[in-house]
């Protein structure tokens, strides 16, 4: 098969490309950075240097493809992340329609079934809705849980305060997933013939914030590490004090609140994956400890 991968060689893209190449598929990787070309070609894929905002570029790359892995890279620089997701989503839809691609695997998120109150994830909801408009195209939305590498964002806080704090924590349950497990699910879906629109949740494990803190703490030599819950107002004040832009604060608080009140995982609870991914939080904690020591 000829498969197009968006998202360059990121945490998910790299293992995904490697697996597809190893299985004999022709893989074209879209990257906005020309210096990634050598790395892409080194693992046996074809580099396509361009930006997702350029529909004509997407059309040229999607032409002749059997399947497309469509992900929307986060853009924290924009003050309207939802409009950004909608723009890239519309570009994908236009390019898919013009080129006749029949198989699309879209990286989405748990909570994407909701149309309000989830902050950053609203962009994934909008992208799903746009892709659902495609006719005669098999679309699978991979709704990934909280990706392990987001935990790196807490390293500075742990070093500064000695604990993790957010507007979710303690006994709140978090559905977590390794990027490698997302890549495996994407690779499987891309080469599977499908019909219509399908939802597939991807998770590596379910942990309370307390359990997650204990696992990470054990790995970094802080066995008593806590993950405590604070109010939305306390979280807002703390983020503002550290100079976080207001649009990121608003989205972060909404997202955290939806984890704390349980709405984010309501649909996940009804459609859990039959099997969990292979990479557990204890496995990731080793990488977390290395990053913690370096910072």
Beta strands, then each sheet from edge to edge (+ up, - down):
strand 1: 2-5
strand 2: 26-31
strand 3: 46-49
strand 4: 67-70
strand 5: 103-109
strand 6: 138-144
strand 7: 146-147
strand 8: 164-166
strand 9: 173-177
strand 10: 197-202
strand 11: 205-208
strand 12: 227-229
sheet 1: 3+ 2+ 1+ 4+ 5+ 6+ 10+
sheet 2: 7+ 9+ 11-
sheet 3: 8+ 12+
end
